[in-house]
Amino acid sequence: MAPLALGADGNYYGTTTLGGTGKAGTVFKVTPAGGVTVLYSFEMTNGSGPSPWGLVYGPDHAFYGVGQTGGPSNLGTIFRITSSGSFTAIYDFDGTHGASPLGSLVLANDGNFYGTTAFGGNFNLGTVFRLDPVGVTVLHSFDGTDGETPSVGLTQATDGNLYGTTYAGGTQSAGTIFSITTTGTFTSLYDFDITHGSQPQGLMQHTNGTLYGTTGAGGSPCDLGSGCGTVFSLDMGLGPCVKFVLPFGQVGSGVQILGQGLTGATAITFNGVPATTFNVASDTFMEAIVPPGATTGPVQVTTPGGTLTSNVNLQIEP
C-alpha cells in the first residue's frame, strides 16, 4: 500500500497489509536481485491486524511506520524496526490523539516525525500529529470545514512547512490542501471543487519549487461519469531547490543530488562545511563527496543562477 524505502545497506524495505504468519501484514526486505526476507509478521489483535503502511528511515538508522489498526484499542500503532528485524511498538493511538493512521511518516528537519490519522481527534475527522522523544502531540484536529479524513502522509517543503491533503471535507466536500508548521499553525490553502479534482492523494515538491499531486476522482467526465482524477500543481512561490536521491550519507562517501540549473556550479556545502570534490554531470544531476566535519543539516549548491538549498536535511551517518 506504499512505496518501498531504500536503506543505507542498498536493500529495499516495505510492508504488506495482509499475509505473514499472523495473517495481519509483514515488514520485508528485498535485495536488488529480488531476494525477499520477511523481517516481521504482525499478529491479529482484537480481531484485526495492524495493516501497516510504508516505512521511513530514521536518524537512528532504523525504520519507522504506522499500522492502521491494532494496539489495545485497535485504533492504530506506530512502530520501529531495524534492518535485522528487531521490532518495537512505540505508540498506540487512543482516539483522542487520532485513530487509523494512514500513509508514511515524514522525518522533518527538526528531527521529529509527523503524520496524519484518518479519524479521531476533537471531531473524529482526523488529526495531524508529531512524534518526538516525549510522545505523540496532536497539532491539529480536522472539523470538516478545513477537511476531513486525511488518507496520506505529509511533505516538508523548502519553507519548512508541512503540506498535505484531506480525502474529503472543505467547502465542496471534495477534499482540501493545507499547510501546517512544526509548531501547529494550520492554514487551509485550497478546497477542491470536483472540476479541479476530488479525493486528493498527497503532494511532493519538485526541484522547481512547485508542489504536485493527484486526485482519485473529479476533472473532466469519463466513462465513470464523474471524472477519473486529475494531476495538479500548487504554486506557493517557493524557489528552486535541490533534492537527494538518498537523504543520508557518510563522510567520504558520495551523495547524488537532483536540481535545476546545476551547470556551472562553483561550490557545495554540507551544513556549512564546503566540499572539495564534486562533479556536475548535467543541468539536473550532480554528485559530491561528503567532506570531513560535515554534520546533519541542509546542503547548499552555489550556481550561476543563485544558491539552491535542499528541501530536507541530509542525515550524516557514523
Number of C-alpha atoms within 10 A of each C-alpha: 14 16 14 17 18 20 18 16 8 10 18 19 25 24 26 19 21 17 14 18 13 15 16 23 24 25 25 20 25 17 14 10 7 10 9 14 13 16 20 20 21 23 19 17 16 12 10 16 23 26 27 32 26 25 27 23 24 18 15 9 17 18 22 25 27 30 30 25 27 26 22 13 15 22 23 27 26 23 17 20 20 16 19 10 18 11 18 12 14 15 16 23 25 18 20 16 23 29 28 28 35 28 28 25 28 24 23 21 18 12 16 16 21 25 26 33 32 25 26 23 24 17 15 21 23 31 32 26 24 23 19 13 8 6 9 19 16 19 20 19 26 23 18 20 16 23 28 28 27 33 23 25 25 27 26 24 23 19 13 16 18 22 23 26 31 32 25 25 24 22 16 15 20 25 30 29 23 18 21 20 15 20 9 17 11 19 13 15 15 17 25 24 17 21 16 18 25 29 26 29 20 23 22 18 22 19 21 14 22 18 21 15 17 18 25 16 22 23 19 15 13 11 7 8 9 15 20 17 22 20 13 14 14 15 10 12 10 15 14 21 25 26 22 20 11 15 18 19 19 19 16 13 10 15 20 17 21 19 24 18 17 24 18 13 19 12 15 24 20 24 16 14 16 18 16 12 14 18 13 16 11 14 14 15 20 19 16 20 20 25 19 13 11 20 19 17 18 18 24 21 21 16 17 11 12 12 15 22 21 23 26 23 23 24 23 17 14 7
